[in-house]
């Protein structure tokens, strides 16, 4: 009995343990189920959906970029991704038909596409971003194989977008470019990427239990949202004019390291044009645009080519106007002159004497003037027009280091301007240590713009402040941002950074800079009928882009117009012109400055107002003399202030040259034909580098009329640079040839 009782107890204990195990086991399972159905429910549903659906991102249409007049500069155009649905391709024979057909249209590899046709899903990309005409051929091929081979639902086209820049290299440094995934990589495309990019859509595809994509009918497309559009302050016409003349100057003076021009609305800070030539085509941003550089890279050993390509690409993508620092040279003298006037250190009778050099402090060596014989005694205005270095060193001494740096800061040169473009550089002012980094020699040379570095946009902003009654503005490129429906979501308002100098001082400097263009070193910037103010600059680089010592120069011209009520400021800047041709800012950059403004000012509706002297030099216009009796026509020509030459024995004028209503110099000659058979031709000579006297003499010998443009000097130092009819061209006698003159001065 005792054993039987012990067995029962053991059985009861075992049963109890089993019951506990069962209860705990089922309880754990039940608890787990409860946990999964409550706390983990949302996460498990999400995982289930992810297993059942496949998402593909759809690129949003990137916003367009317009100039200030609504002209399209950059836009996204529709392209297509060609996609296979391999699961619908039933045999290798069908797969090869598709692979060969797509090869003929897309140029794709036959074997690679054939391997794709064997895959067991419904989405395989064959080729991305094909043009619409190519997509149409693919769709025609799809219809063909459906009818002939009964191959259905094997190929489809999915809409995508490709960035397109309408004018290739035009404004490239400002616009920038995008990458393969439509992300902004430089310029405005990068700076405003968050606005331009839009919101991606989704292509949601169902999958089966094996994780394979289901057919097309199970897809759901969630449309992308278009990006915002940018409207710029840049004017397409102004930009085209600037690019044209910057290119011409680079070609004429064989500028080795690019050149740029930048124009600003002085009252707003809005950038009207920014031309950096020698850049790139944003439609093909990774192609080396400089053909000579590309050839040099091709000749390098293969292991060196990659680094050389990257260096060349970074150089062509670099916006020289805001990312490069340079020694400004004599254009900075307008700032030094402003400082001494603002501090009341100059009186009407203050005289600066130049003997050809200046010793800035006792014990230092002399620092020479560009004019080795010296300028003698000068007023402030005369010193500015003469661009006299010793005079400006004396001004620097008057100011002292602290005050000099105070005005350097006031003109915004100690910090970036804040322009809405990426890559703006800081200045380099004596190790960026402010006053503490300057000694007295530094002060002396800094007073005429040497031994420190700023960016072209900083110099333009400082010049614009003088033109704008002393107010320093923040420059900007984007005027407004709007959505796809044209609704403006953001605008840029002009921002005054601070008052750099007083209105009264600014007006005085404006007058001096105008005098400089009329009779000083800036005469190559003169335009008849317009009041132009400006200053030349010629600075030695000292070191090149790789840090090696160099004797290369930068020539620049910075100014504004009209001088009495300024509207626009312009800087032209050329890095390393050929010294064997000319490297002075007055000769290199001055004519570019003049040529740009000569087209832009009339375009902006700024009226020409001629002085009496200018009126006397203006061309007149021929009348319509054809059909009149010969003697009567001769009398009318004389009344028009011109000379007549009758050719032929007839009584009636049947033709004339120049033709009716053609601009012609006063006292010019009009040839009147009374017999068609008496027409002859003359050969246009080469007027290059001749003086005005020589041009007029030779033109008379060749029976040509000469119209004069450009800058003329009363001292006879002007020389012909261009002519509108090429040498050796055959023309009718007394054709008008327009010759442009530049003054050949070497003022720094």
Secondary structure, 3 states (H helix, E strand, C coil): CHHHHHHHHHHHHHHHHHHHHHHHHHHHHHHHHHHHHCCCHHHHHHHHHHHHEEEEEECCCCCCEECCCCCEEEEEEEEEEEEECHHHCCCHHHHHHHHHHHHHHHCCCHHHHHHHHCCCCCCEEEEEEECHHHHHHHHHHHHHHHHHHCCCCCEEEEEEEEEEECCCCCCHHHHCCECCCCCECCHHHHHCHHHHCCECEEEEEEECCCCCECCHHHCEEECCECCCEEEECCCHHHHHHHHHHHHHHHHHCCCCCCEEEEEEECCCCEEEEEEEECCCCHHHCCCCCCHHHHHHHHCCCHHHHHHHHHHHHHHHHCCHHHHCEECCHHHHHHHHHHHHHHCCCCCCCCCEEECCEECCCCCCCCEECCCCCCCEEECHHHHHHHCCHHHHHHHHHHHHHHHHHHHHHHCCCCCCCCCCCCCCCCCECCCCCHHHHCCHHHHHHHCCCCCCEEEHHHHHHHHHHHHCCCEEECCECEEEEECCCCCEEEECCCCEEEECCCHHHHHHHHHHHHHHHHHCCCHHHCCCCCCEEEEEEEEECCECCCCCECCCEEEEEEEEECCCCCCEEEEEEEECCCCCCCCCHHHHHHHHHHHHHHHHHHHCCCCCCCCHHHHHHCCEECCCCCCCEHHHHHHHHHHCCCEEEEECCCCECCEEECCCCCEECCCCEEEEECCHHHCCCEECCCCCCCCHHHHHHHHHHCCCEEEEEECCCCCCCEEEEEECCCCCCEECCCCEEEEEEEECCCCC
